[in-house]
Amino acid sequence: MNNDILQELARILEERKQATPDSSYVASLYHKGLNKILEKVGEECTETLIAAKDAEASGKHEALVYETADLWFHTLVMLSHFNLRPESVLDELARRFNVSGHAEKAARATSQPSAE
């Protein structure tokens, strides 16, 4: 069921690419471009981190779930900007399943170009 939610959301995000900026929030993000989308991902990331710290102190997790949903949503918008679907990330997670985190990280360090 949850994968159905991701697929439906991906479909809607693709539709919003064709919409006018004043017709939807997502269309306005696409219209403003990648920098605005990245700004929102960063903002939601920060809000998620703060919610996690607050959850640690209070034992209440509602805000953490809410902010994580916002972060995931804006990350999906970012992926959609690059014509990537949620399945791309799910496939990568599946590839990593049963692979040691240390081994996966070491493999990334030797196989990917540096960010410099």
C-alpha positions in Angstrom: 0.0 0.0 0.0 2.7 2.5 0.9 4.5 1.9 -2.4 1.2 2.8 -4.1 1.3 6.1 -2.3 4.8 6.8 -3.6 3.7 5.8 -7.2 0.6 8.0 -7.0 2.5 10.9 -5.6 5.2 10.5 -8.4 2.4 10.6 -11.0 0.9 13.7 -9.5 4.3 15.4 -9.3 4.9 14.7 -13.0 1.5 16.2 -13.8 2.3 19.4 -11.9 5.3 20.0 -14.2 2.7 20.9 -16.9 0.6 23.1 -14.6 0.8 26.8 -14.3 2.7 28.2 -11.3 -0.4 29.8 -9.7 -2.4 26.5 -9.9 -0.4 24.5 -7.4 2.4 24.7 -4.8 4.5 22.1 -6.6 4.0 23.8 -10.0 5.3 27.0 -8.4 8.4 25.1 -7.2 9.1 23.7 -10.6 8.6 27.1 -12.1 11.1 28.7 -9.7 13.7 26.1 -10.6 16.1 23.8 -8.9 17.6 26.3 -6.5 14.2 26.9 -4.9 13.5 23.2 -4.7 16.9 22.6 -3.1 16.2 25.5 -0.7 13.0 23.7 0.4 14.7 20.4 0.8 17.3 22.1 3.0 14.7 23.9 5.0 12.7 20.7 5.6 15.9 18.9 6.5 16.7 21.5 9.2 13.1 21.3 10.5 13.4 17.5 10.7 16.6 17.7 12.6 15.1 20.1 15.1 12.0 17.9 15.5 14.2 14.9 16.2 16.1 16.8 18.9 12.8 17.9 20.4 11.4 14.4 20.2 14.5 13.2 22.1 13.9 15.7 24.9 10.1 15.3 25.1 9.4 11.7 24.0 6.7 13.1 21.6 7.2 12.1 18.0 4.3 13.7 16.1 6.3 16.7 14.9 9.1 14.4 13.8 6.8 12.3 11.7 5.2 15.5 10.2 8.5 17.1 9.4 9.9 13.8 7.9 6.9 13.7 5.7 7.6 17.2 4.5 11.3 16.3 3.9 10.4 13.2 1.9 7.8 15.1 -0.1 10.3 17.9 -1.1 12.9 15.2 -1.8 10.5 13.6 -4.2 9.9 17.0 -5.9 13.7 17.2 -6.3 13.9 13.8 -7.8 11.0 14.5 -10.1 12.8 17.7 -11.3 15.5 15.3 -12.6 12.9 12.9 -14.0 13.7 10.3 -11.4 11.0 8.3 -9.7 10.8 7.0 -6.2 11.6 3.5 -7.5 15.1 4.6 -8.3 15.8 5.2 -4.6 13.9 2.1 -3.6 16.0 0.0 -6.1 19.2 1.5 -4.6 18.0 0.6 -1.1 17.2 -2.9 -2.2 20.6 -3.2 -3.8 22.2 -2.3 -0.4 20.0 -4.8 1.5 22.2 -7.5 3.2 25.3 -5.5 2.4 27.4 -4.3 5.3 27.1 -0.6 5.8 30.9 -0.4 6.2 31.4 -2.4 3.0 28.9 -0.2 1.1 30.5 3.0 2.3 34.0 1.7 1.3 32.7 0.7 -2.1 31.3 4.2 -2.6 34.6 5.9 -1.6 36.5 4.0 -4.3 33.9 4.0 -7.1 32.4 7.5 -7.0 34.1 10.7 -8.1 34.8 13.2 -5.3 32.4 16.2 -4.8 35.3 18.6 -5.3 
